[in-house]
C-alpha cells in the first residue's frame, strides 16, 4: 500500500480501537424497507451497542508507555524445544519471542478482547435438494440455511419435509401430530426473528396452524407465536410456552383477520429481549403493523436459550388432509448468543522482513525496540477486521486502488443446492485482477466480491496486508503462500510447529497466536493419506481456557471465531479438535 493508504487504514483502526467494529444492522434483504418498521438495536454486552464482533482495548495514556520504553539492555536466550526460539528480555521481562526460520514475532502489548456475536441471516430456500427417491438416511430434507446453521426436522415425519427452489415445504399428512423444523444453533437468547408462510387450503373439520418457535430446546420445550387458520377463514394469533409437554398461554388469543383465502402469505415476527417477549403477525402483502399483538414479560422464563424454527400442525379432526405449508423465508434480523466466544490477552503478532536465522543483530534490536508497546495493526487486528460487523475500509494501491480492503467478509456465493462455493481468493474480495510473481494473472470475479474462503482469508491477512509473497497456485519454493490449504501445510514460508502422527492430532505445545492451523476435516478421507482442506489463524485462549482460532467457514458464511457449524476450538471432541493436522508458523 502507499503511505497515504496506510495512514487512512491506521486512522480507521484508531477510530475503533476501544469500540465495537460496528452496530448490528438489519439483514441486507430488508435494508430498503427498514424505515417503516426498523429493528431497534439490542444492548450489547458490557454496554457495547449491539456489536456483532469487536476488538476492545482500554484507552492508553502515559502510564502505559512509560514501562514499555526499553531503556535497559536487551538479553537473548535460546529456548529448548522445536522449532528453536529466541526469547528477548529487558529487565527480566519478555519483550519479544522470535522463531528460528520464521518471520513471526510475538510481543507483549495492550490487552485486547476479541469477541463475536451472531450474524443476521435470511433463509429463502433457494436450493435444490436430492431427489425424494434417495434412501431416507441420505436425504437432507431442508438442508442448510445460508449463514444460520443446519435444519433439523421431526424424525418421525421426515418425509413430510422437502424443498423446491424458493420454498421449504411441510406436508401435513396426519392430523394431531406437530411437525418441527429448527436451526441447529442452540445458544440463542435475545432474538428478533420473522418467518413468512402460507397454507394451500382452508382447513375443514378442524384448524391448522403454523408457529414461529424460539427458545427451542425440544418438541416439548419451547416458546411459539402461533397462527391458527380456522375452518371459517378466520386467523387467530396465540403466544404460548410449552414446558415438559405442558402448554401455557401467554396472553389472550387475538383475531388477526376473517375471510382469509387459501394461499395467502402471512408473516410472524417475534422479538425477545431478556424476559420481555413481543410478537405480531400480518398478511405479508400488507405493511407491517407498528404495534405488537403481544408485549409481555414472562415472569418464569425457564427457557432462557435455544434454537429458532417453525412448527406446523393439523388439529385432530381436520378432514381435508394433506394440507401443505409453504415457507418462503425465515429471517433473523438480530440475535445474541448466550455465551459469546471471547479471547483476551496481550500478545501482538508482527512480522520481520526476513525469516530470523538465529543471529541477534543491532538492526534486529532496533526493530524490536521500535515495536515495544506499539498499537499499529498486527496479524490479529487485520484478521478481526473481516468478522461479522467489521467496518468497511476503502484504501489500497496498485490494482486495489480505491477498493475495499477491509470489512465484513462472506465465504462464497451459493451453488444450486444452497451450499457456499469455495474459491474466493484475496483479490476477488476486492474485485481486482492480480498478477503473481511467476507472471500468472488471475482475473476478478463478480460473484465473489466481498468473499474469502479459508485460504483466501489467510492470504488476505498475511499476504495482501502484511506483505508475505503469494503464489498463484501450488508453489514448492517455501517462499510464497500457496493457494490451497494442503499446499500451505507443506510449502508456506516459515516452519512447522507440530504435525499429526497418524490419526492423533498434534499436541501443539508451542502453539502461539498467529500460527496457521490446518485440518483434515473432510469426513470422507480415509485418514491414511490426508488431504488437508481447511486453514485458520490461531487466536489464543478463550475465557474458558480453550484454544480458539479464526477461519472462514461455509456455515457461518465468512470469517468467524465462533461455533456455528462446528466449534472453532482445538480442544475437546469437536470436528476441528479431532482433525487438527499441521501447525505452521509464517
RODO-2510 file (C-alpha; in nm, 4 decimals, decimal comma):
residues 586
     n   res          X          Y          Z
     1     x     0,0000     0,0000     0,0000
     2     x     0,1021     0,3630    -0,0430
     3     x     0,1868     0,5749     0,2619
     4     x    -0,1396     0,7673     0,2165
     5     x    -0,3443     0,4490     0,2056
     6     x    -0,1631     0,3115     0,5079
     7     x    -0,2355     0,6273     0,7067
     8     x    -0,6038     0,6025     0,6150
     9     x    -0,6064     0,2421     0,7267
    10     x    -0,4388     0,3187     1,0582
    11     x    -0,6838     0,6021     1,1178
    12     x    -0,9740     0,3619     1,0664
    13     x    -0,8266     0,1240     1,3241
    14     x    -0,7566     0,4013     1,5712
    15     x    -1,1145     0,5270     1,5494
    16     x    -1,2474     0,1848     1,6501
    17     x    -0,9732     0,0741     1,8914
    18     x    -1,1879     0,0841     2,2056
    19     x    -1,5284     0,0324     2,0461
    20     x    -1,7333    -0,2265     1,8586
    21     x    -1,6396    -0,2785     1,4971
    22     x    -1,9897    -0,1688     1,4001
    23     x    -2,3512    -0,1765     1,5156
    24     x    -2,5937    -0,4557     1,4286
    25     x    -2,7878    -0,3688     1,1180
    26     x    -3,0983    -0,5123     0,9579
    27     x    -3,0366    -0,8054     0,7240
    28     x    -2,9453    -0,6874     0,3710
    29     x    -3,2667    -0,8246     0,2192
    30     x    -3,4691    -0,5860     0,4364
    31     x    -3,2443    -0,2825     0,4434
    32     x    -3,4525    -0,0827     0,1959
    33     x    -3,7749    -0,1450     0,3867
    34     x    -3,6301    -0,0911     0,7326
    35     x    -3,7554     0,2647     0,7682
    36     x    -4,1200     0,1569     0,8021
    37     x    -4,0619    -0,0712     1,0990
    38     x    -3,6949    -0,0667     1,1864
    39     x    -3,5255    -0,3119     1,4208
    40     x    -3,4063    -0,1373     1,7381
    41     x    -3,0564    -0,2352     1,8414
    42     x    -3,0127    -0,4813     2,1252
    43     x    -2,7939    -0,3524     2,4062
    44     x    -2,4581    -0,5200     2,3670
    45     x    -2,2568    -0,6910     2,6396
    46     x    -2,0824    -0,4585     2,8847
    47     x    -2,2713    -0,1629     2,7427
    48     x    -2,1448    -0,2060     2,3876
    49     x    -2,4062    -0,1084     2,1343
    50     x    -2,5223    -0,4199     1,9570
    51     x    -2,1841    -0,5176     1,8132
    52     x    -2,1688    -0,8325     1,6042
    53     x    -1,7927    -0,8551     1,6512
    54     x    -1,5410    -0,6312     1,8130
    55     x    -1,1889    -0,5802     1,9373
    56     x    -1,1782    -0,3786     2,2559
    57     x    -0,8721    -0,2161     2,4105
    58     x    -0,8602     0,0144     2,7086
    59     x    -0,7594     0,3763     2,6396
    60     x    -0,3844     0,4286     2,6678
    61     x    -0,2020     0,7147     2,8357
    62     x     0,1493     0,7900     2,9613
    63     x     0,1170     0,5356     3,2432
    64     x     0,1093     0,2644     2,9772
    65     x     0,4007     0,3824     2,7644
    66     x     0,6456     0,4584     3,0435
    67     x     0,7121     0,0963     3,1489
    68     x     0,7338    -0,0312     2,7890
    69     x     1,0110     0,2088     2,6913
    70     x     1,3088    -0,0282     2,6530
    71     x     1,5898     0,1722     2,8089
    72     x     1,7711    -0,1263     2,9613
    73     x     1,9966    -0,3629     2,7626
    74     x     1,8169    -0,6451     2,5825
    75     x     1,9132    -1,0025     2,6638
    76     x     1,8584    -1,3005     2,4339
    77     x     1,8160    -1,6655     2,5330
    78     x     1,7589    -1,9651     2,3049
    79     x     1,4761    -2,1729     2,4500
    80     x     1,4525    -2,5503     2,4461
    81     x     1,2170    -2,7213     2,2069
    82     x     1,1444    -2,7495     1,8350
    83     x     1,1256    -2,5219     1,6489
    84     x     1,4048    -2,3263     1,8123
    85     x     1,3000    -1,9920     1,9599
    86     x     1,4893    -1,6954     2,0959
    87     x     1,3415    -1,5061     2,3898
    88     x     1,4307    -1,1388     2,4201
    89     x     1,4051    -0,9842     2,7667
    90     x     1,4500    -0,6411     2,9202
    91     x     1,4871    -0,6048     3,2948
    92     x     1,3865    -0,9702     3,3353
    93     x     1,0628    -0,9314     3,1350
    94     x     0,9969    -1,0826     2,7949
    95     x     0,9721    -0,8202     2,5216
    96     x     0,9774    -1,0494     2,2158
    97     x     0,9720    -1,4137     2,1121
    98     x     1,1325    -1,4988     1,7789
    99     x     1,1235    -1,8339     1,6000
   100     x     1,4241    -1,9542     1,4060
   101     x     1,3302    -1,9853     1,0389
   102     x     1,0152    -1,7730     1,0694
   103     x     0,9233    -1,4064     1,0309
   104     x     0,6603    -1,4172     1,3063
   105     x     0,7405    -1,2329     1,6312
   106     x     0,5138    -1,2294     1,9362
   107     x     0,5428    -0,9236     2,1616
   108     x     0,3598    -0,8030     2,4723
   109     x     0,1274    -0,5104     2,4212
   110     x    -0,2007    -0,3647     2,5428
   111     x    -0,4504    -0,6283     2,6445
   112     x    -0,7215    -0,6761     2,3795
   113     x    -1,0540    -0,8551     2,3922
   114     x    -1,1758    -1,0251     2,0748
   115     x    -1,5446    -1,1209     2,0721
   116     x    -1,8088    -1,2275     1,8232
   117     x    -2,1873    -1,2267     1,8304
   118     x    -2,4360    -1,3858     1,5928
   119     x    -2,4720    -1,2524     1,2383
   120     x    -2,8120    -1,1717     1,0878
   121     x    -2,9175    -1,4049     0,8079
   122     x    -3,2127    -1,4865     0,5852
   123     x    -3,3049    -1,8299     0,4505
   124     x    -3,5165    -1,8063     0,1368
   125     x    -3,4712    -2,1767     0,0485
   126     x    -3,3007    -2,1008    -0,2803
   127     x    -3,1637    -2,4501    -0,3263
   128     x    -3,2356    -2,7817    -0,4931
   129     x    -3,2015    -3,0831    -0,2639
   130     x    -3,1564    -3,4522    -0,3533
   131     x    -3,4490    -3,6343    -0,5105
   132     x    -3,7101    -3,7927    -0,2832
   133     x    -3,6180    -4,1334    -0,4239
   134     x    -3,2896    -4,1288    -0,2341
   135     x    -3,2542    -4,3536     0,0657
   136     x    -3,4216    -4,1968     0,3700
   137     x    -3,0942    -4,1798     0,5643
   138     x    -2,9247    -3,9880     0,2824
   139     x    -3,1859    -3,7158     0,2417
   140     x    -3,1129    -3,3711     0,3759
   141     x    -3,4808    -3,2634     0,3938
   142     x    -3,4413    -2,8854     0,4445
   143     x    -3,0635    -2,8721     0,4050
   144     x    -2,8519    -2,5928     0,5490
   145     x    -2,9598    -2,2342     0,5978
   146     x    -2,7150    -1,9874     0,4412
   147     x    -2,5417    -1,8436     0,7477
   148     x    -2,7921    -1,9817     1,0002
   149     x    -2,6907    -2,3427     1,0546
   150     x    -2,8335    -2,6809     0,9530
   151     x    -3,2066    -2,7521     0,9620
   152     x    -3,3226    -3,0296     1,1957
   153     x    -3,6646    -3,1765     1,1153
   154     x    -3,9038    -3,4030     1,3052
   155     x    -3,7555    -3,7504     1,2818
   156     x    -4,0899    -3,9348     1,2707
   157     x    -4,2223    -3,7255     0,9814
   158     x    -3,9049    -3,6553     0,7845
   159     x    -4,0674    -3,7462     0,4523
   160     x    -4,3199    -3,4658     0,5084
   161     x    -4,0372    -3,2120     0,4639
   162     x    -3,8971    -3,1073     0,1281
   163     x    -3,7561    -2,8089    -0,0567
   164     x    -3,8210    -2,6698    -0,4017
   165     x    -3,6256    -2,3587    -0,5031
   166     x    -3,7725    -2,0702    -0,3078
   167     x    -3,9855    -2,2761    -0,0688
   168     x    -3,9469    -2,5006     0,2323
   169     x    -4,2426    -2,7407     0,2404
   170     x    -4,4178    -2,9203     0,5271
   171     x    -4,6936    -3,1591     0,4171
   172     x    -4,9395    -3,2271     0,6987
   173     x    -5,0397    -3,5812     0,6104
   174     x    -5,1558    -3,6898     0,9578
   175     x    -5,3685    -3,4874     1,1989
   176     x    -5,2882    -3,4387     1,5650
   177     x    -4,9075    -3,4512     1,5363
   178     x    -4,6780    -3,1491     1,5264
   179     x    -4,4037    -3,1124     1,2674
   180     x    -4,0983    -2,9170     1,3844
   181     x    -3,8084    -2,7703     1,1886
   182     x    -3,5365    -2,5836     1,3800
   183     x    -3,1917    -2,4490     1,3091
   184     x    -2,9017    -2,6219     1,4817
   185     x    -2,7885    -2,3201     1,6819
   186     x    -2,8919    -2,3854     2,0409
   187     x    -2,7324    -2,0876     2,2148
   188     x    -2,9625    -1,8029     2,1026
   189     x    -3,1066    -1,5865     2,3829
   190     x    -3,2262    -1,2425     2,2672
   191     x    -3,3575    -1,2575     1,9141
   192     x    -3,5551    -1,0657     1,6522
   193     x    -3,6856    -1,3238     1,4055
   194     x    -3,9600    -1,3491     1,1463
   195     x    -4,0973    -1,6070     0,9049
   196     x    -4,3347    -1,5960     0,6083
   197     x    -4,5530    -1,8934     0,5082
   198     x    -4,8914    -1,9949     0,3647
   199     x    -5,1314    -2,2897     0,3635
   200     x    -5,2571    -2,4222     0,0317
   201     x    -5,6174    -2,4634     0,1509
   202     x    -5,8631    -2,3534     0,4152
   203     x    -5,8949    -2,6486     0,6563
   204     x    -6,2189    -2,8372     0,7095
   205     x    -6,3298    -3,0151     1,0263
   206     x    -6,0624    -2,8574     1,2478
   207     x    -5,7986    -2,5826     1,2267
   208     x    -5,4411    -2,5914     1,1010
   209     x    -5,1662    -2,3728     1,2400
   210     x    -4,8081    -2,2702     1,1879
   211     x    -4,5855    -2,1133     1,4503
   212     x    -4,2546    -1,9353     1,4794
   213     x    -4,0637    -2,1148     1,7574
   214     x    -3,7862    -1,9664     1,9731
   215     x    -3,6061    -2,0715     2,2882
   216     x    -3,6490    -2,4160     2,1318
   217     x    -3,4916    -2,6992     2,3327
   218     x    -3,7157    -2,9859     2,2164
   219     x    -4,0610    -3,0521     2,0742
   220     x    -4,1956    -3,0410     2,4327
   221     x    -3,9917    -2,7397     2,5459
   222     x    -4,0106    -2,4143     2,3525
   223     x    -4,1888    -2,0829     2,3028
   224     x    -4,4070    -2,0282     1,9983
   225     x    -4,6002    -1,7466     1,8331
   226     x    -4,8780    -1,9380     1,6563
   227     x    -5,1262    -1,8513     1,3833
   228     x    -5,4381    -2,0720     1,3766
   229     x    -5,6227    -2,0883     1,0434
   230     x    -5,9832    -2,1751     1,1283
   231     x    -6,2383    -2,3546     0,9122
   232     x    -6,4342    -2,0273     0,8949
   233     x    -6,1439    -1,8494     0,7225
   234     x    -6,0544    -1,6538     1,0360
   235     x    -5,6926    -1,6305     1,1581
   236     x    -5,6118    -1,6143     1,5295
   237     x    -5,2747    -1,5493     1,6939
   238     x    -5,1537    -1,7058     2,0185
   239     x    -4,8348    -1,6733     2,2189
   240     x    -4,7544    -1,9932     2,4082
   241     x    -4,4881    -2,1635     2,6145
   242     x    -4,4564    -2,5414     2,6293
   243     x    -4,2527    -2,6940     2,9114
   244     x    -4,2388    -3,0719     2,9557
   245     x    -4,5427    -3,1072     2,7289
   246     x    -4,7465    -2,8616     2,9415
   247     x    -4,8712    -2,5665     2,7336
   248     x    -4,9217    -2,2223     2,8913
   249     x    -5,0968    -1,9399     2,7058
   250     x    -4,9050    -1,6136     2,7430
   251     x    -5,1897    -1,3725     2,6932
   252     x    -5,5293    -1,3949     2,5231
   253     x    -5,5718    -1,5075     2,1622
   254     x    -5,6051    -1,2195     1,9129
   255     x    -5,8136    -1,2403     1,5947
   256     x    -5,5975    -1,1146     1,3079
   257     x    -5,8399    -1,1383     1,0147
   258     x    -6,1543    -1,3064     0,8799
   259     x    -6,2387    -1,4444     0,5391
   260     x    -5,8769    -1,5370     0,4645
   261     x    -5,8345    -1,7214     0,1359
   262     x    -5,6133    -2,0228     0,0754
   263     x    -5,2631    -1,9398    -0,0444
   264     x    -5,2358    -1,6112     0,1462
   265     x    -4,8856    -1,5375     0,2766
   266     x    -4,8621    -1,4423     0,6451
   267     x    -4,5612    -1,3153     0,8372
   268     x    -4,4954    -1,3713     1,2083
   269     x    -4,2354    -1,1635     1,3902
   270     x    -4,1047    -1,2230     1,7421
   271     x    -3,8683    -1,0055     1,9410
   272     x    -3,7340    -1,1466     2,2647
   273     x    -3,5131    -0,9363     2,4899
   274     x    -3,4335    -1,0976     2,8246
   275     x    -3,7748    -1,1781     2,9814
   276     x    -3,9706    -0,9424     2,7536
   277     x    -4,1455    -1,1026     2,4561
   278     x    -4,3156    -0,9149     2,1735
   279     x    -4,5000    -1,0792     1,8850
   280     x    -4,7109    -0,9733     1,5900
   281     x    -4,8426    -1,1159     1,2625
   282     x    -4,9840    -0,9681     0,9428
   283     x    -5,0743    -1,0545     0,5811
   284     x    -4,7431    -1,0331     0,4001
   285     x    -4,8909    -0,8254     0,1204
   286     x    -4,9707    -0,5534     0,3746
   287     x    -4,7371    -0,3223     0,5640
   288     x    -4,6005    -0,4462     0,8959
   289     x    -4,8164    -0,3070     1,1787
   290     x    -4,6408    -0,0603     1,4086
   291     x    -4,7858    -0,2130     1,7270
   292     x    -4,7335    -0,5565     1,8785
   293     x    -5,0198    -0,8023     1,9238
   294     x    -4,8386    -0,9288     2,2349
   295     x    -4,5987    -0,7336     2,4547
   296     x    -4,5378    -0,9004     2,7903
   297     x    -4,2847    -1,0225     3,0419
   298     x    -4,2533    -1,3913     3,1185
   299     x    -4,2118    -1,3954     3,4961
   300     x    -4,0889    -1,7587     3,4922
   301     x    -3,8509    -1,7796     3,1952
   302     x    -3,7499    -2,1449     3,2161
   303     x    -3,6373    -2,1491     2,8508
   304     x    -3,3546    -1,8959     2,8546
   305     x    -3,1850    -2,0064     2,5322
   306     x    -3,2460    -2,2358     2,2378
   307     x    -3,2969    -2,2636     1,8651
   308     x    -3,5323    -2,0749     1,6342
   309     x    -3,7549    -2,2555     1,3894
   310     x    -4,1069    -2,3466     1,2772
   311     x    -4,3912    -2,5721     1,3903
   312     x    -4,6885    -2,6879     1,1815
   313     x    -4,9958    -2,8773     1,2972
   314     x    -5,3262    -3,0054     1,1613
   315     x    -5,5583    -3,0437     1,4608
   316     x    -5,7195    -3,3790     1,5299
   317     x    -6,0363    -3,3852     1,3208
   318     x    -5,9015    -3,1906     1,0211
   319     x    -6,0657    -3,3698     0,7283
   320     x    -5,9099    -3,2322     0,4104
   321     x    -5,5544    -3,3610     0,4506
   322     x    -5,2961    -3,3355     0,3208
   323     x    -5,2582    -2,9643     0,3895
   324     x    -4,9336    -2,8075     0,2667
   325     x    -4,7451    -2,5311     0,4448
   326     x    -4,5082    -2,3438     0,2138
   327     x    -4,2396    -2,1377     0,3905
   328     x    -4,0774    -1,8694     0,1767
   329     x    -3,8442    -1,7108     0,4340
   330     x    -3,7068    -1,7363     0,7841
   331     x    -3,5019    -1,4344     0,8792
   332     x    -3,3049    -1,3436     1,1904
   333     x    -3,2523    -0,9678     1,1999
   334     x    -3,0672    -0,9597     1,5320
   335     x    -2,9649    -1,2120     1,7950
   336     x    -2,7353    -1,2669     2,0915
   337     x    -2,5621    -1,5873     2,1872
   338     x    -2,5950    -1,6988     2,5494
   339     x    -2,2156    -1,7117     2,5847
   340     x    -2,0141    -1,5064     2,3388
   341     x    -1,6864    -1,6504     2,2113
   342     x    -1,4300    -1,4225     2,3768
   343     x    -1,0495    -1,4227     2,3733
   344     x    -0,8495    -1,1714     2,5779
   345     x    -0,4709    -1,1398     2,6034
   346     x    -0,1807    -0,9001     2,5499
   347     x     0,0004    -1,0845     2,2683
   348     x     0,0648    -0,8903     1,9487
   349     x     0,1904    -1,0686     1,6361
   350     x     0,4251    -0,8926     1,3946
   351     x     0,6432    -0,9923     1,1005
   352     x     1,0104    -0,9406     1,0341
   353     x     1,1076    -0,8510     0,6761
   354     x     1,3022    -1,1798     0,6521
   355     x     1,2998    -1,5078     0,8486
   356     x     1,5026    -1,4962     1,1706
   357     x     1,8186    -1,7025     1,1242
   358     x     1,9050    -1,7182     1,4938
   359     x     2,1563    -1,4343     1,4825
   360     x     2,0884    -1,1341     1,7039
   361     x     2,1994    -0,8138     1,5321
   362     x     2,1945    -0,4412     1,6036
   363     x     1,9364    -0,3885     1,3269
   364     x     1,7124    -0,6567     1,4728
   365     x     1,7398    -0,4977     1,8168
   366     x     1,6292    -0,1649     1,6732
   367     x     1,3291    -0,3334     1,5119
   368     x     1,2239    -0,4923     1,8410
   369     x     1,2713    -0,1635     2,0284
   370     x     1,0565     0,0111     1,7704
   371     x     0,7781    -0,2407     1,8216
   372     x     0,7739    -0,2102     2,2021
   373     x     0,4241    -0,1094     2,3093
   374     x     0,3180    -0,0360     1,9514
   375     x    -0,0538    -0,0398     1,8681
   376     x    -0,0056    -0,0385     1,4911
   377     x    -0,2375    -0,3098     1,3470
   378     x    -0,0875    -0,6569     1,3683
   379     x    -0,1830    -1,0008     1,2343
   380     x    -0,4719    -1,0437     1,4792
   381     x    -0,6082    -0,6930     1,4209
   382     x    -0,6213    -0,7479     1,0458
   383     x    -0,7789    -1,0920     1,0931
   384     x    -1,0536    -0,9478     1,3157
   385     x    -1,1381    -0,6806     1,0600
   386     x    -1,3169    -0,9362     0,8394
   387     x    -1,5504    -1,0709     1,1090
   388     x    -1,9241    -1,0081     1,1051
   389     x    -1,9972    -0,6397     1,1564
   390     x    -1,6471    -0,5154     1,0726
   391     x    -1,6440    -0,1654     0,9270
   392     x    -1,5700    -0,1193     0,5593
   393     x    -1,2324     0,0382     0,4801
   394     x    -1,1570     0,1562     0,1271
   395     x    -0,7887     0,2071     0,0528
   396     x    -0,5203     0,0261    -0,1378
   397     x    -0,2619     0,0833    -0,4031
   398     x    -0,1843    -0,0541    -0,7470
   399     x    -0,4656    -0,2832    -0,8710
   400     x    -0,6518    -0,2321    -0,5413
   401     x    -0,6555     0,1475    -0,5625
   402     x    -0,9777     0,2790    -0,4017
   403     x    -1,1069    -0,0756    -0,3439
   404     x    -1,2492    -0,2244    -0,0248
   405     x    -0,9589    -0,3906     0,1562
   406     x    -1,1183    -0,4495     0,4984
   407     x    -1,4696    -0,5143     0,6202
   408     x    -1,7129    -0,7973     0,6920
   409     x    -1,6480    -1,0859     0,4527
   410     x    -1,8674    -1,3699     0,3358
   411     x    -1,7366    -1,7132     0,2403
   412     x    -1,8710    -1,7521    -0,1128
   413     x    -2,1807    -1,7452    -0,3270
   414     x    -2,4432    -2,0202    -0,3207
   415     x    -2,4500    -2,3163    -0,5573
   416     x    -2,7850    -2,4626    -0,6750
   417     x    -2,8037    -2,6848    -0,3661
   418     x    -2,7613    -2,3918    -0,1308
   419     x    -2,4011    -2,4586    -0,0317
   420     x    -2,1339    -2,1906    -0,0220
   421     x    -1,8851    -2,2351    -0,3049
   422     x    -1,5192    -2,2094    -0,2143
   423     x    -1,2802    -2,0305    -0,4422
   424     x    -1,2865    -1,6703    -0,3176
   425     x    -0,9260    -1,5506    -0,3010
   426     x    -0,7996    -1,2212    -0,1576
   427     x    -0,8089    -1,0299    -0,4874
   428     x    -1,1634    -1,1465    -0,5625
   429     x    -1,2795    -0,9956    -0,2320
   430     x    -1,1545    -0,6619    -0,3701
   431     x    -1,2846    -0,7323    -0,7233
   432     x    -0,9466    -0,6815    -0,8843
   433     x    -0,7278    -0,8889    -1,1087
   434     x    -0,3855    -0,9865    -0,9789
   435     x    -0,0513    -1,0726    -1,1385
   436     x     0,1539    -1,3091    -0,9215
   437     x     0,5351    -1,3270    -0,9017
   438     x     0,5535    -1,6072    -1,1607
   439     x     0,3609    -1,3911    -1,4100
   440     x     0,0288    -1,5749    -1,3715
   441     x    -0,2683    -1,3414    -1,3947
   442     x    -0,5935    -1,4139    -1,2076
   443     x    -0,8936    -1,2050    -1,3013
   444     x    -1,1597    -1,0537    -1,0771
   445     x    -1,4871    -1,2332    -1,0034
   446     x    -1,8190    -1,0513    -0,9987
   447     x    -1,9718    -1,3376    -0,7963
   448     x    -1,7066    -1,3438    -0,5236
   449     x    -1,6823    -0,9738    -0,4380
   450     x    -1,6648    -0,9387    -0,0588
   451     x    -1,5990    -1,3112    -0,0075
   452     x    -1,2971    -1,5017     0,1244
   453     x    -1,2677    -1,8777     0,1532
   454     x    -1,0446    -2,0216     0,4254
   455     x    -0,7135    -1,9975     0,2401
   456     x    -0,8204    -1,6731     0,0718
   457     x    -0,8758    -1,5245     0,4181
   458     x    -0,5299    -1,6374     0,5330
   459     x    -0,3717    -1,4965     0,2190
   460     x    -0,5580    -1,1671     0,2592
   461     x    -0,4230    -1,1209     0,6124
   462     x    -0,0664    -1,2473     0,5722
   463     x    -0,0206    -1,1743     0,2044
   464     x    -0,2049    -0,8620     0,0944
   465     x    -0,1991    -0,6743     0,4261
   466     x     0,1304    -0,7937     0,5743
   467     x     0,3354    -0,8463     0,2598
   468     x     0,4223    -1,2176     0,2627
   469     x     0,4673    -1,3214    -0,1033
   470     x     0,1775    -1,5151    -0,2561
   471     x     0,1701    -1,7894    -0,5174
   472     x    -0,0941    -1,8200    -0,7878
   473     x    -0,1482    -2,1890    -0,7071
   474     x     0,0863    -2,4592    -0,5763
   475     x     0,4410    -2,3411    -0,5052
   476     x     0,7069    -2,5663    -0,3512
   477     x     0,9731    -2,2986    -0,3104
   478     x     0,8862    -2,2237     0,0522
   479     x     0,8966    -1,8506    -0,0224
   480     x     0,5300    -1,7879    -0,1099
   481     x     0,1945    -1,8792     0,0458
   482     x     0,0241    -2,1288    -0,1894
   483     x    -0,3428    -2,1019    -0,2828
   484     x    -0,4739    -2,4238    -0,1236
   485     x    -0,4695    -2,5436     0,2359
   486     x    -0,2926    -2,8720     0,1615
   487     x    -0,0059    -2,6886    -0,0044
   488     x     0,0101    -2,4228     0,2669
   489     x     0,0718    -2,7026     0,5193
   490     x     0,3846    -2,8168     0,3367
   491     x     0,5182    -2,5176     0,1496
   492     x     0,4174    -2,1879     0,3111
   493     x     0,7144    -1,9751     0,4223
   494     x     0,8235    -2,0465     0,7782
   495     x     0,8458    -2,3583     0,9915
   496     x     0,6284    -2,6481     1,1013
   497     x     0,5474    -2,6188     1,4725
   498     x     0,3803    -2,9592     1,5035
   499     x     0,2148    -3,2225     1,2867
   500     x    -0,0166    -3,5169     1,3414
   501     x     0,1198    -3,8661     1,3767
   502     x    -0,1281    -4,0997     1,2152
   503     x    -0,4800    -4,0230     1,3336
   504     x    -0,3679    -3,8480     1,6535
   505     x    -0,3917    -3,4674     1,6461
   506     x    -0,0689    -3,2883     1,7413
   507     x    -0,0326    -3,1593     2,0968
   508     x     0,0971    -2,8278     1,9575
   509     x     0,2588    -2,7416     2,2911
   510     x     0,4453    -2,4469     2,1365
   511     x     0,1382    -2,3020     1,9648
   512     x     0,1266    -1,9229     1,9707
   513     x    -0,1162    -1,6569     1,8389
   514     x    -0,0814    -1,6022     1,4664
   515     x     0,0115    -1,9623     1,3863
   516     x    -0,1650    -2,1267     1,0937
   517     x    -0,3721    -2,4284     1,1989
   518     x    -0,4571    -2,6761     0,9234
   519     x    -0,7171    -2,9502     0,9352
   520     x    -0,8079    -3,2760     0,7665
   521     x    -1,1773    -3,2090     0,8286
   522     x    -1,3238    -3,3990     0,5318
   523     x    -1,5095    -3,6928     0,6863
   524     x    -1,4777    -3,8810     0,3577
   525     x    -1,0994    -3,9045     0,3835
   526     x    -0,9542    -4,2470     0,4558
   527     x    -0,7176    -4,0995     0,7163
   528     x    -0,4180    -4,2689     0,5528
   529     x    -0,3182    -4,0036     0,3008
   530     x    -0,4787    -3,6906     0,4449
   531     x    -0,5870    -3,4127     0,2130
   532     x    -0,5862    -3,1009     0,4262
   533     x    -0,8949    -2,8982     0,3462
   534     x    -0,9182    -2,6141     0,5984
   535     x    -0,6874    -2,3487     0,7396
   536     x    -0,7279    -2,0912     1,0135
   537     x    -0,5286    -1,8469     1,2275
   538     x    -0,4806    -1,9306     1,5952
   539     x    -0,6179    -1,6506     1,8138
   540     x    -0,5492    -1,7590     2,1743
   541     x    -0,7191    -1,8948     2,4858
   542     x    -1,0840    -1,8075     2,5323
   543     x    -1,2433    -1,7221     2,8665
   544     x    -1,2815    -2,0943     2,9449
   545     x    -0,9133    -2,1678     2,8797
   546     x    -0,9697    -2,3407     2,5450
   547     x    -0,7647    -2,2735     2,2332
   548     x    -0,9728    -2,0822     1,9790
   549     x    -0,8940    -1,9956     1,6171
   550     x    -1,0243    -1,7749     1,3360
   551     x    -1,1186    -1,9160     0,9973
   552     x    -1,3561    -1,8508     0,7105
   553     x    -1,6325    -2,1101     0,7079
   554     x    -1,9282    -2,2026     0,4873
   555     x    -2,1883    -2,2438     0,7622
   556     x    -2,1093    -1,9132     0,9292
   557     x    -2,0703    -1,7533     0,5849
   558     x    -1,7345    -1,5917     0,6405
   559     x    -1,4536    -1,5453     0,8910
   560     x    -1,5536    -1,6479     1,2419
   561     x    -1,4159    -1,7390     1,5837
   562     x    -1,7466    -1,8913     1,6942
   563     x    -1,9029    -2,2358     1,6938
   564     x    -2,1823    -2,2285     1,4360
   565     x    -2,1395    -2,5422     1,2254
   566     x    -1,8538    -2,6750     1,4384
   567     x    -1,6632    -2,5413     1,7361
   568     x    -1,3688    -2,3144     1,6482
   569     x    -1,1682    -2,4936     1,9152
   570     x    -0,8537    -2,7057     1,9200
   571     x    -0,9611    -2,8709     2,2474
   572     x    -1,2419    -3,1140     2,3215
   573     x    -1,4214    -3,3555     2,0909
   574     x    -1,5381    -3,1227     1,8126
   575     x    -1,4596    -3,1661     1,4449
   576     x    -1,1635    -2,9294     1,4421
   577     x    -1,0168    -3,0560     1,7678
   578     x    -1,0190    -3,4092     1,6265
   579     x    -0,8918    -3,3187     1,2804
   580     x    -0,6097    -3,0723     1,3524
   581     x    -0,3198    -3,1961     1,1426
   582     x    -0,0488    -2,9315     1,0996
   583     x     0,0547    -2,6139     1,2783
   584     x     0,2721    -2,3798     1,0752
   585     x     0,4370    -2,0504     1,1689
   586     x     0,4891    -1,7944     0,8911
***
